[in-house]
Structure formats: structure tokens, C-alpha cells
Amino acid sequence: MVFEMKKKKKNTKKYDILRFVLKCICIPAAALLIIYFLNDSYQKIDENKYLDIAKFTTFGIQVQEVQIGNLGSSHGLYDFNYDALTQRGCQCFNFANTSQSYNYDYALLKEYGSYLTKDSILFIPVSYFSFNDEVVNDTEREAMSIRYYHCLSPENIPDYDLYTDIVANKFPILSAGEDILKLFPKLNLSLIAFAAEDAIDEAAFANRAKERYSRHFDNKEEYFMPERIENLYEIIAYCKEHEITPVLITTPFSKYYRDLVSEEFLREFEDVITGIANDTGVNYYDYSYDARFRDNLAYFMDADHLNDEGAAYFMEILMEEVPELQRFLS
């Protein structure tokens, strides 16, 4: 009797261990299966998040030889309108992306610079935050950097990380965050965005300028990071080595944004740019407070970005006033 009870307990213990092992196998397997199927659906959503960098897939297909281009963050992305130049038969390309810092400018140049022709012109925007980072926290920094895993080779990605590469290109659902709600539209009501009104009054424009200023200047430990300055020197050196003409330029800002910037910062900013320009022999053109733009809100989409009309007008000015561009077009 005692023997049978011990045997029964032993069998029960054996079954408990077996059930535990099965749970350890089945639960993770089920989770992985769910992730696999959700990931398959989410990849389409993830691809839509990176439509802005899809332009780089055109190299070697639609884009073969770039004669005029620009790097930069959103000031480069929105402020360069090449319609007038393409109508004259020029091949142009905008390498800029929102919040793109000089280390990523340099990475893109190393990846795609071979498509710039000999004696081509490359505008390098110099914004007030160019020697810092426009991103405001680590979450935003990670979200901005992960997009480059879709358009750069591992050897050109700053601070390359294999796990991030796998997540970005194989299992993007692992970094989906709140975007995962897009798989379930009925749960996504709080994420609906409302389009801004076409017309904007000056008070609203001024408030937007304060928001932009705060993003660029508040809570920054260092406005002029040595590594960003070094990145700019690297970009210029790459251009010279490959017979590309670099042009440093600050694009137009409205008075509402520019007037918030301290004179102390502007003096230091000018000293840094002048030093780089003198060291490298590269010309610098400052349109940050150009009278043709600063009071004319019709040329701006917000306090420091030109709209399509403003960007087209800005390009007309560059064609008339920048010697490097004039020599190329003559």
C-alpha cells in the first residue's frame, strides 16, 4: 500500500514536471507565432513610416548622376525647391531628412556620394541646432536613427547595432510602440490627427516660433558639440576629395523665430562658421535674416521652414546670387 502511494506520488510529480516543460515550450512558441503573424501585417505599416527615405532607393535606377544637391535636416528638406533647375535639365537630389544631424549627412554621403558628378554642387545647410542634435530625448533619437537601417549599409550607420538592424529590417513589430494600435483601427481613435487650418494668424505663428525655439535651445547641455563640428569638416573633406563643390548656407527664418535667438549665441555661431569657412576655403551664405523673407509670412509654412512658394523663390535668389551655382549654370 505504501509502495503504491509512493509510486503514485512519483508519477504525479513526473506529470507535473512534464506539464511544466510543455508550458515552457508551448507558451513561448505561441507567443513567437503570434509575433510572427502580427509582424507580417505590421511590416506594411512600418514601410509607410519610412516613405521619406524611400527616395534613396531611386539611386542607380531613376537617379544616375546628381549635379546639384543638398544635405541637411528639415531646413534642407523643405527649403530647397529644384523645379527651376530641373526644367533647365539639371539632375538634382535632396539628401535631407527631418532632424538629420551631420553624422547622418556624412553617412549618406559615404553611401551615395558616388552618384554626385565631378564638379557637382552640394549645399550644406548650417542651422542653429546643426552642432547639436534637434531630437529632444532618447526615444525620439532612437526613432530617428532606426530609419537609416533601411537605407544605409551597416558599415556606414553611425553606432551600428546588430539587434537594431534585425528589429528594423526583420521584426519591426518589436519596436512598434504605440504604432501597434494601427493594427487595430477601432482602438486607435486617440491617435487621429487633425489637419491644421490653411490660414494662420500672427499670434499663432509667434506661438509656433516659441515652440520651435524651445525644441532647438531648451535643455541642451552643449550648443556646439565638438563631434558635430568634426562631422562637418569630414563632409567638406569628402567633397573636396571627390571634386564636389561644397557650399555652406543658412536658410531663411521668419522674424518670429530669429528674434528669439540671443545675440550671445549668434556671435558664437558666427565665430564657429567663420572658422570652418576660413579653415576649409568654403564659402558661407547667410540668409537667416534676409529682408526678403523675415517679415513675409506668405513664404513660410511655420516660423523657420519655407513653404513651396518660399522655397521656389529662395532657389531663384540662389541662382542669381551664389557664384558657385552661377558658374555651374553658365
HELIX and SHEET records of a PDB file:
HELIX    1   1 VAL A    2  LYS A   49  1                                  48    
HELIX    2   2 LEU A   51  THR A   58  5                                   8    
HELIX    3   3 SER A   74  ASP A   79  1                                   6    
HELIX    4   4 ASP A   83  GLN A   87  1                                   5    
HELIX    5   5 TYR A  102  TYR A  112  1                                  11    
HELIX    6   6 GLY A  113  TYR A  115  5                                   3    
HELIX    7   7 ASP A  138  ILE A  146  1                                   9    
HELIX    8   8 ARG A  147  HIS A  150  5                                   4    
HELIX    9   9 PRO A  154  ASN A  156  5                                   3    
HELIX   10  10 LEU A  162  ASN A  169  1                                   8    
HELIX   11  11 PRO A  172  SER A  175  5                                   4    
HELIX   12  12 GLY A  177  LEU A  183  5                                   7    
HELIX   13  13 PRO A  185  LEU A  187  5                                   3    
HELIX   14  14 LEU A  189  LEU A  191  5                                   3    
HELIX   15  15 GLU A  202  PHE A  217  1                                  16    
HELIX   16  16 PRO A  226  GLU A  241  1                                  16    
HELIX   17  17 LYS A  255  ARG A  258  1                                   4    
HELIX   18  18 GLU A  263  THR A  280  1                                  18    
HELIX   19  19 LEU A  297  TYR A  299  5                                   3    
HELIX   20  20 ASP A  308  GLU A  321  1                                  14    
HELIX   21  21 PRO A  323  LEU A  329  1                                   7    
SHEET    1   A 5 CYS A  92  ASN A  94  0                                        
SHEET    2   A 5 VAL A  66  ASN A  70  1                                        
SHEET    3   A 5 LEU A 116  PRO A 125  1                                        
SHEET    4   A 5 THR A 245  THR A 250  1                                        
SHEET    5   A 5 TYR A 284  ASP A 286  1                                        
SHEET    1   B 2 PHE A 300  ASP A 302  0                                        
SHEET    2   B 2 HIS A 305  LEU A 306 -1                                        
END                                                                             
